[in-house]
Amino acid sequence: MKALLSSKPVLWFLFLFNLVVAVAAPFVVDGSQGVMTAVGMGVVSLGAGLSLLKGRGQAQTQTQAQGQGQRQRQRA
């Protein structure tokens, strides 16, 4: 389950879907229920967005490390 939830397509879906629901909830549902729905969905959307950014940073770090390794092999 962890591998599924950490895949990029699932994270993009969670980010975008929950963001849309968080924006629309106060207009569709009245009162405190709409506000709490927006807050809950917003938190999930932020979590997915941060995971996307974290994965992007790790991918860049791995790419840089691979590039340095290739340069060292070419020098030898």
Backbone bond lengths (Angstrom), bond angles and torsions (degrees), N, CA, C in turn:
res aa  C-N    CA-C-N  psi(-1)  N-CA   C-N-CA  omega(-1)  CA-C   N-CA-C  phi
1 M - - - 1.441 - - 1.533 111.56 -
2 K 1.349 115.90 -36.10 1.460 119.94 -179.95 1.528 111.26 -63.71
3 A 1.336 116.44 -39.17 1.469 119.97 179.45 1.531 110.88 -65.06
4 L 1.328 116.32 -37.16 1.464 120.12 179.02 1.523 110.48 -67.11
5 L 1.322 117.19 -46.02 1.459 120.66 -177.19 1.517 113.19 -70.30
6 S 1.322 118.19 -20.69 1.456 120.27 -179.47 1.534 112.67 -97.12
7 S 1.333 117.35 3.71 1.462 118.98 178.03 1.534 109.81 -76.95
8 K 1.318 116.04 147.45 1.464 120.92 -174.96 1.534 113.55 -59.98
9 P 1.340 119.54 -44.33 1.476 117.58 -179.64 1.528 112.88 -61.65
10 V 1.319 117.24 -38.35 1.470 120.60 179.80 1.523 109.75 -68.57
11 L 1.324 117.61 -41.48 1.459 120.23 178.97 1.526 111.38 -64.15
12 W 1.334 117.15 -40.09 1.469 119.98 177.26 1.526 110.91 -63.98
13 F 1.340 116.35 -41.48 1.468 119.46 177.92 1.525 110.50 -62.54
14 L 1.337 117.44 -47.80 1.463 120.58 179.95 1.525 111.02 -60.70
15 F 1.315 116.64 -42.49 1.456 120.59 -179.11 1.530 111.25 -62.80
16 L 1.327 116.50 -52.71 1.464 119.56 -174.77 1.521 112.94 -71.95
17 F 1.331 118.01 -44.98 1.455 121.44 -178.51 1.528 110.93 -61.97
18 N 1.324 115.98 -48.59 1.462 119.12 -178.64 1.521 112.07 -67.99
19 L 1.316 117.50 -32.07 1.458 120.28 176.46 1.528 110.47 -65.39
20 V 1.328 117.36 -44.21 1.466 121.16 178.95 1.528 110.33 -63.15
21 V 1.320 117.47 -44.69 1.468 120.98 179.30 1.523 110.40 -64.40
22 A 1.333 117.32 -40.18 1.464 120.51 -179.95 1.526 111.08 -63.26
23 V 1.325 117.19 -36.94 1.460 120.67 179.21 1.529 110.77 -73.86
24 A 1.318 118.23 -38.16 1.465 121.77 -175.08 1.527 113.77 -83.64
25 A 1.317 118.76 -25.62 1.468 122.16 -172.41 1.530 113.99 -55.59
26 P 1.329 120.20 -45.55 1.468 118.54 -178.45 1.532 113.43 -64.12
27 F 1.328 116.80 -24.08 1.458 119.80 -179.96 1.524 112.04 -86.06
28 V 1.319 116.46 -25.78 1.465 121.11 -176.79 1.525 111.40 -91.30
29 V 1.330 116.83 -42.35 1.467 122.47 -177.93 1.524 108.10 -108.21
30 D 1.330 116.72 129.99 1.460 120.57 -176.95 1.519 112.46 -83.13
31 G 1.303 114.92 153.58 1.450 121.86 169.91 1.512 114.78 77.03
32 S 1.326 112.47 -156.08 1.460 119.22 -174.87 1.528 112.17 -68.55
33 Q 1.333 117.23 -25.63 1.468 119.67 179.07 1.531 110.34 -64.39
34 G 1.314 117.56 -40.18 1.463 121.30 177.62 1.513 112.09 -66.24
35 V 1.328 115.98 -39.97 1.463 120.32 179.72 1.531 109.99 -66.67
36 M 1.324 116.74 -45.11 1.469 119.86 -179.24 1.537 111.22 -66.80
37 T 1.321 116.92 -35.48 1.467 120.02 175.37 1.526 110.03 -63.07
38 A 1.322 116.08 -43.40 1.463 120.36 178.96 1.525 111.03 -62.72
39 V 1.320 117.09 -41.76 1.463 120.42 179.97 1.527 110.53 -65.24
40 G 1.333 117.19 -46.63 1.468 120.76 -179.45 1.514 112.45 -62.26
41 M 1.318 116.39 -46.00 1.465 119.59 179.39 1.527 111.14 -68.26
42 G 1.325 116.81 -33.57 1.457 120.30 176.64 1.515 112.40 -64.17
43 V 1.329 116.41 -38.86 1.466 120.61 178.67 1.530 110.35 -64.59
44 V 1.339 116.61 -42.86 1.469 119.96 178.67 1.527 109.94 -64.47
45 S 1.330 116.41 -41.33 1.459 120.40 179.14 1.527 111.21 -63.36
46 L 1.326 116.93 -43.00 1.469 119.86 177.30 1.521 111.80 -62.88
47 G 1.322 117.02 -39.61 1.464 120.32 178.02 1.513 112.23 -62.22
48 A 1.330 115.86 -43.45 1.465 119.63 178.72 1.531 110.42 -67.00
49 G 1.325 116.62 -40.30 1.465 119.95 178.83 1.516 112.27 -63.87
50 L 1.331 116.58 -41.69 1.465 119.74 177.69 1.523 111.34 -65.67
51 S 1.324 117.15 -36.12 1.469 120.10 176.61 1.519 111.09 -65.25
52 L 1.323 116.52 -37.41 1.469 119.86 176.47 1.528 110.56 -63.87
53 L 1.331 116.53 -43.65 1.463 119.62 179.18 1.521 111.46 -67.03
54 K 1.316 116.69 -39.46 1.462 120.88 178.45 1.523 110.52 -63.13
55 G 1.311 117.44 -43.37 1.459 121.70 177.57 1.513 112.10 -64.18
56 R 1.327 116.25 -34.90 1.463 120.62 178.57 1.520 110.41 -66.50
57 G 1.335 116.54 -41.90 1.465 120.70 178.56 1.514 111.96 -65.04
58 Q 1.332 116.99 -39.16 1.463 120.49 178.65 1.520 110.51 -67.74
59 A 1.327 117.66 -37.67 1.459 120.57 179.29 1.528 110.57 -65.71
60 Q 1.336 117.11 -39.89 1.462 120.15 178.31 1.520 111.04 -66.37
61 T 1.322 117.23 -38.80 1.454 121.12 178.64 1.522 110.72 -64.26
62 Q 1.331 117.02 -42.55 1.461 120.86 178.68 1.517 110.62 -65.26
63 T 1.327 117.55 -40.33 1.462 121.08 179.17 1.520 110.42 -63.51
64 Q 1.332 116.95 -42.37 1.459 120.12 178.89 1.522 111.04 -65.21
65 A 1.322 117.24 -40.44 1.465 120.98 179.63 1.524 110.55 -65.10
66 Q 1.325 117.42 -39.47 1.459 120.59 178.67 1.518 110.32 -66.10
67 G 1.344 116.71 -39.68 1.458 120.42 178.55 1.512 111.87 -64.11
68 Q 1.335 117.46 -39.55 1.462 121.07 178.26 1.516 110.74 -66.70
69 G 1.328 117.20 -39.35 1.456 121.00 178.66 1.518 111.41 -63.92
70 Q 1.335 117.49 -39.52 1.455 120.71 178.69 1.521 110.72 -66.64
71 R 1.338 116.64 -40.11 1.461 120.01 179.65 1.529 110.62 -64.36
72 Q 1.326 116.44 -39.27 1.469 119.55 179.20 1.513 111.05 -66.40
73 R 1.328 117.75 -38.11 1.460 120.94 177.79 1.525 111.45 -67.53
74 Q 1.316 117.68 -34.40 1.449 120.42 -179.73 1.534 110.67 -70.41
75 R 1.321 117.11 -33.10 1.475 121.22 178.61 1.521 111.79 -69.62
76 A 1.315 117.05 -32.21 1.468 121.15 -175.48 1.509 112.91 -76.74
